[in-house]
């Protein structure tokens, strides 16, 4: 199972990014859980410059922008293949 983290303070942009991630899960059918990270200290551990940020299995894949559901689907498929290897 993949772990998808949405990093940010819980603002509307973070909720929008979470919705895109959920769409991508539906598109790909991968088994994944979404974790919201709102703690500033924990967010800073990822050395990002802006939120919202999307992390797939501890790899930052997007920061400060809204990827399309297709982009996120591609990242999820790649992460699933990497964990299967």
Backbone as CSV, one residue per row, in Angstrom:
resi,resn,N_x,N_y,N_z,CA_x,CA_y,CA_z,C_x,C_y,C_z
1,UNK,0.845,-1.181,0.000,0.000,0.000,0.000,0.886,1.238,0.000
2,UNK,0.555,2.174,-0.876,1.299,3.420,-0.954,0.821,4.387,0.118
3,UNK,1.718,5.259,0.537,1.357,6.337,1.454,1.513,7.656,0.713
4,UNK,0.430,8.398,0.655,0.423,9.707,0.010,0.247,10.743,1.105
5,UNK,1.165,11.702,1.160,1.064,12.763,2.154,0.767,14.080,1.456
6,UNK,-0.187,14.810,2.026,-0.488,16.161,1.586,0.053,17.080,2.672
7,UNK,1.087,17.847,2.333,1.714,18.737,3.296,1.173,20.140,3.127
8,UNK,0.759,20.740,4.225,0.267,22.110,4.204,-0.535,22.409,5.447
9,UNK,-0.893,23.674,5.629,-1.571,24.092,6.853,-3.042,23.697,6.947
10,UNK,-3.578,23.053,5.933,-4.992,22.671,5.958,-5.878,23.680,5.253
11,UNK,-5.279,24.490,4.417,-5.998,25.542,3.700,-6.815,24.956,2.535
12,UNK,-7.613,25.765,1.871,-8.379,25.278,0.721,-7.500,24.663,-0.373
13,UNK,-6.303,25.208,-0.579,-5.401,24.647,-1.586,-4.976,23.230,-1.219
14,UNK,-4.767,22.991,0.068,-4.399,21.643,0.524,-5.553,20.670,0.278
15,UNK,-6.758,21.136,0.530,-7.938,20.294,0.309,-8.111,19.995,-1.174
16,UNK,-7.801,20.975,-2.020,-7.885,20.769,-3.469,-6.866,19.715,-3.905
17,UNK,-5.642,19.797,-3.368,-4.612,18.818,-3.715,-5.003,17.423,-3.225
18,UNK,-5.603,17.352,-2.052,-6.073,16.052,-1.547,-7.135,15.467,-2.487
19,UNK,-8.030,16.308,-2.971,-9.074,15.847,-3.893,-8.462,15.310,-5.191
20,UNK,-7.426,15.979,-5.689,-6.739,15.511,-6.900,-6.091,14.149,-6.628
21,UNK,-5.481,13.998,-5.465,-4.851,12.719,-5.106,-5.898,11.610,-5.032
22,UNK,-7.065,11.912,-4.456,-8.136,10.908,-4.376,-8.633,10.522,-5.773
23,UNK,-8.718,11.497,-6.674,-9.114,11.207,-8.054,-8.103,10.262,-8.687
24,UNK,-6.824,10.525,-8.460,-5.765,9.694,-9.037,-5.837,8.266,-8.504
25,UNK,-6.149,8.123,-7.235,-6.309,6.779,-6.655,-7.458,6.061,-7.354
26,UNK,-8.555,6.773,-7.576,-9.701,6.180,-8.259,-9.348,5.784,-9.698
27,UNK,-8.578,6.629,-10.372,-8.202,6.372,-11.764,-7.310,5.137,-11.857
28,UNK,-6.312,5.058,-10.977,-5.323,3.983,-11.074,-5.760,2.700,-10.382
29,UNK,-6.596,2.832,-9.374,-7.013,1.664,-8.609,-5.948,1.141,-7.658
30,UNK,-4.895,1.937,-7.421,-3.847,1.498,-6.497,-4.359,1.548,-5.061
31,UNK,-3.764,0.720,-4.239,-4.072,0.742,-2.811,-3.205,1.825,-2.186
32,UNK,-3.831,2.835,-1.620,-3.078,3.944,-1.039,-3.861,4.561,0.099
33,UNK,-3.110,5.108,1.036,-3.738,5.881,2.103,-3.249,7.314,1.989
34,UNK,-4.121,8.247,2.323,-3.762,9.662,2.296,-3.613,10.145,3.724
35,UNK,-2.477,10.793,3.974,-2.180,11.342,5.292,-2.018,12.845,5.129
36,UNK,-2.725,13.613,5.947,-2.584,15.066,5.925,-1.554,15.456,6.976
37,UNK,-0.554,16.210,6.557,0.490,16.664,7.470,0.370,18.176,7.597
38,UNK,-0.028,18.640,8.790,-0.214,20.071,9.004,0.797,20.652,9.992
39,UNK,1.561,19.780,10.651,2.549,20.240,11.624,3.729,20.883,10.895
40,UNK,4.010,22.140,11.206,5.040,22.903,10.504,6.403,22.234,10.604
41,UNK,6.768,21.730,11.770,8.076,21.086,11.952,8.195,19.848,11.066
42,UNK,7.126,19.071,10.985,7.152,17.875,10.142,7.208,18.239,8.658
43,UNK,6.502,19.294,8.276,6.537,19.756,6.884,7.956,20.183,6.513
44,UNK,8.633,20.864,7.408,9.981,21.369,7.132,11.009,20.248,6.984
45,UNK,10.710,19.061,7.492,11.613,17.916,7.315,11.775,17.545,5.842
46,UNK,10.831,17.958,5.007,10.884,17.645,3.585,11.636,18.697,2.768
47,UNK,12.132,19.735,3.413,12.933,20.779,2.752,12.244,21.350,1.512
48,UNK,10.979,21.681,1.653,10.230,22.275,0.544,10.148,23.781,0.752
49,UNK,9.904,24.504,-0.325,9.820,25.954,-0.239,8.393,26.464,-0.183
50,UNK,7.441,25.673,-0.689,6.059,26.137,-0.669,5.093,24.963,-0.581
51,UNK,3.915,25.274,-0.067,2.851,24.289,0.017,1.736,24.733,-0.921
52,UNK,0.817,23.872,-1.270,0.715,22.492,-0.828,1.768,21.627,-1.505
53,UNK,2.052,20.527,-0.853,3.075,19.620,-1.335,2.520,18.205,-1.318
54,UNK,2.890,17.427,-2.319,2.449,16.043,-2.403,3.671,15.132,-2.310
55,UNK,3.587,14.152,-1.402,4.672,13.208,-1.174,4.105,11.805,-1.388
56,UNK,4.771,11.017,-2.229,4.346,9.640,-2.483,5.462,8.719,-1.993
57,UNK,5.137,7.909,-1.002,6.118,7.000,-0.398,7.428,7.720,-0.083
58,UNK,7.300,8.845,0.616,8.422,9.655,1.111,9.225,10.356,0.021
59,UNK,8.700,10.424,-1.197,9.349,11.166,-2.271,8.486,12.377,-2.619
60,UNK,9.060,13.573,-2.521,8.328,14.786,-2.886,8.159,14.784,-4.403
61,UNK,6.897,14.800,-4.842,6.620,14.784,-6.279,6.064,16.112,-6.785
62,UNK,5.546,16.934,-5.889,4.984,18.214,-6.298,4.991,19.175,-5.118
63,UNK,5.352,20.435,-5.394,5.361,21.440,-4.335,4.954,22.791,-4.903
64,UNK,3.997,23.432,-4.240,3.598,24.775,-4.615,2.759,24.885,-5.877
65,UNK,2.210,23.773,-6.346,1.366,23.817,-7.554,0.333,22.698,-7.484
66,UNK,-0.569,22.697,-8.465,-1.603,21.672,-8.527,-1.383,20.787,-9.739
67,UNK,-0.857,19.595,-9.520,-0.699,18.675,-10.646,-2.073,18.167,-11.086
68,UNK,-2.142,17.725,-12.309,-3.399,17.166,-12.805,-3.582,15.763,-12.237
69,UNK,-4.817,15.269,-12.228,-5.038,13.884,-11.805,-4.227,12.891,-12.634
70,UNK,-4.015,13.191,-13.912,-3.223,12.302,-14.768,-1.763,12.262,-14.318
71,UNK,-1.217,13.432,-13.949,0.165,13.475,-13.449,0.298,12.652,-12.178
72,UNK,-0.628,12.864,-11.256,-0.580,12.141,-9.982,-0.759,10.645,-10.233
73,UNK,-1.635,10.292,-11.150,-1.837,8.882,-11.489,-0.535,8.253,-11.972
74,UNK,0.214,8.985,-12.785,1.488,8.502,-13.291,2.475,8.286,-12.143
75,UNK,2.528,9.229,-11.201,3.433,9.097,-10.051,3.044,7.903,-9.188
76,UNK,1.741,7.689,-9.024,1.284,6.552,-8.220,1.644,5.235,-8.901
77,UNK,1.443,5.168,-10.208,1.784,3.950,-10.949,3.279,3.664,-10.854
78,UNK,4.107,4.712,-10.988,5.559,4.545,-10.873,5.944,4.066,-9.486
79,UNK,5.331,4.644,-8.446,5.647,4.251,-7.069,5.206,2.819,-6.799
80,UNK,4.065,2.431,-7.353,3.586,1.067,-7.164,4.532,0.067,-7.829
81,UNK,5.021,0.409,-9.019,5.976,-0.464,-9.697,7.275,-0.573,-8.898
82,UNK,7.715,0.538,-8.326,8.959,0.541,-7.547,8.835,-0.330,-6.289
83,UNK,7.658,-0.331,-5.663,7.479,-1.134,-4.457,7.300,-2.617,-4.795
84,UNK,6.844,-2.893,-6.017,6.653,-4.284,-6.435,7.979,-4.957,-6.810
85,UNK,8.972,-4.134,-7.115,10.274,-4.678,-7.537,11.067,-5.233,-6.381
